[in-house]
Amino acid sequence: MPVWEEQWTWQRLKEDLEAREGFLAESQAFIRHVASQACYRSLEWGKDDELSEALIVFNEAIDLFELDKGVPFLAYARVLMKRRLIDYYRRQRLRQAISLDQEDVGRGIDVHLGLDEFREQEQNSERAAEIEQFSKALAKLQLTFQDLVAASPKHRDSRETLLTAARELASDPELWLQVERKGKVPMQALALKTKIHPKVLERGRKYILAVALLIANQYDYVYLREYVLPQERKAKG
């Protein structure tokens, strides 16, 4: 789970209003990211009604979510927000402002998609879209999914060391800017920051780069994050 999710338990979120409000506040960056993508333009809190619509349905998703269904919460909330915004544009007679799937327009939008229905209708297409998007991003770094699998450390300690490096790389704006500009891991700077031996970083270069890409764009890769970073998906009951 993303760092901002880890401190919350689902039971508490459903029952404790103060905890719910705290979670909603910390999730605003994710909500804005998804809503802006759905609307094909940058949205700002306090200025765009679409964000209010997205926030409302994100809150509703908390009530509808069931931990034992095996569906990532953010994936479920993301689909509900997109559906609500499509419905919002339909209600506002602004269909031309967003690229709508004609089949969806014809049949109407069921905003309150159940978790079982979500698994049947949406999960495969959502996962496939993430894989395609991530593959294109990897290609820009001269990497493939096969590289990520082949470079994945077999031992837990080695994996944790490289994950630490990937997190530091993704979370440091200056280091990540170098990755975006040059397509390479700034080895010396990362070694200084993490205190990890440069030879260890070099051996794990492909894994570090691929995982850092995933972490730096975590809002886009809800499913892949849970697959590549399984220790982060343990939700609290």
Rosetta blueprint (number, residue, H / E / L):
1 M L
2 P L
3 V H
4 W H
5 E H
6 E H
7 Q L
8 W L
9 T E
10 W H
11 Q H
12 R H
13 L H
14 K H
15 E H
16 D L
17 L H
18 E H
19 A H
20 R H
21 E H
22 G H
23 F H
24 L H
25 A H
26 E H
27 S L
28 Q H
29 A H
30 F H
31 I H
32 R H
33 H H
34 V H
35 A H
36 S H
37 Q H
38 A H
39 C H
40 Y L
41 R L
42 S L
43 L L
44 E L
45 W L
46 G L
47 K L
48 D L
49 D H
50 E H
51 L H
52 S H
53 E H
54 A H
55 L H
56 I H
57 V H
58 F H
59 N H
60 E H
61 A H
62 I H
63 D H
64 L H
65 F L
66 E L
67 L H
68 D H
69 K H
70 G L
71 V L
72 P L
73 F H
74 L H
75 A H
76 Y H
77 A H
78 R H
79 V H
80 L H
81 M H
82 K H
83 R H
84 R H
85 L H
86 I H
87 D H
88 Y H
89 Y H
90 R H
91 R H
92 Q L
93 R L
94 L L
95 R H
96 Q H
97 A H
98 I L
99 S L
100 L L
101 D L
102 Q H
103 E H
104 D H
105 V H
106 G H
107 R H
108 G L
109 I L
110 D L
111 V L
112 H L
113 L L
114 G L
115 L H
116 D H
117 E H
118 F H
119 R H
120 E H
121 Q H
122 E L
123 Q H
124 N H
125 S H
126 E H
127 R H
128 A H
129 A H
130 E H
131 I H
132 E H
133 Q H
134 F H
135 S H
136 K H
137 A H
138 L H
139 A H
140 K H
141 L L
142 Q L
143 L L
144 T L
145 F H
146 Q H
147 D H
148 L H
149 V H
150 A H
151 A H
152 S L
153 P L
154 K L
155 H L
156 R H
157 D H
158 S H
159 R H
160 E H
161 T H
162 L H
163 L H
164 T H
165 A H
166 A H
167 R H
168 E H
169 L H
170 A H
171 S H
172 D L
173 P H
174 E H
175 L H
176 W H
177 L H
178 Q H
179 V H
180 E H
181 R H
182 K H
183 G L
184 K L
185 V L
186 P L
187 M H
188 Q H
189 A H
190 L H
191 A H
192 L H
193 K H
194 T H
195 K L
196 I L
197 H L
198 P H
199 K H
200 V H
201 L H
202 E H
203 R H
204 G L
205 R H
206 K H
207 Y H
208 I H
209 L H
210 A H
211 V H
212 A H
213 L H
214 L H
215 I H
216 A H
217 N L
218 Q L
219 Y L
220 D L
221 Y L
222 V H
223 Y H
224 L H
225 R H
226 E H
227 Y H
228 V H
229 L L
230 P H
231 Q H
232 E H
233 R L
234 K L
235 A L
236 K E
237 G L
